[in-house]
Amino acid sequence: MLKVKILLIGPSECGKTVLANFLSDTVETIEADYSPTQGVRILEFESQHLGSGSKDSACEVELWDCAGDFKYEACWPALMKDSNGVVIVFNPDIPSHLKEVETWYSTFISSQGLAVGQCLLIAHHKPGSGADTSRPQLASQLNKLSLIHSNLEEDAEDVRQEFRRYLGNVVQTLSESREREEMSIIA
């Protein structure tokens, strides 16, 4: 079974840990108390029934829930090492998050040269925010990335399905890369 390392990044207090706990089935209930992540938390789980045409219908996932505080910036190169995908989470209701997403993109995605299918934007709405599900005004380079809206109170299973579809894209990209590498060795 293929193992993938996915970084969950974004501004402080945007809901990364709540999403990480939900996507990994770590907790039964969604907690509202805020406790900032110190550095990184690594959650490991298996994901079945990936929404892609890939041969593998499952993968082992290391979901790295990364702190959003820039005081951990010195650790970012270590976090990025051997990552297979990046999910940027932000709260679209906070204007500073829309600008900060550009920094996360250039640091974690552009610098690694990740393919579009290895990246995902999640506009995470806090409970009771009256979620606006239109595409937020983001920098032009971000418009090519897939974007999903997340409101775990209203559409939790949709979020899970979209994340599985994203994992399917990452697995397919990795499988294709591995096949190309094997063919270059044979040739």
Helices and strands as residue ranges (DSSP letters): E 3-9, H 16-23, E 40-48, E 58-66, G 70-75, H 76-80, E 85-90, H 95-105, I 106-110, G 116-118, E 119-124, G 140-142, E 146-150, H 156-186
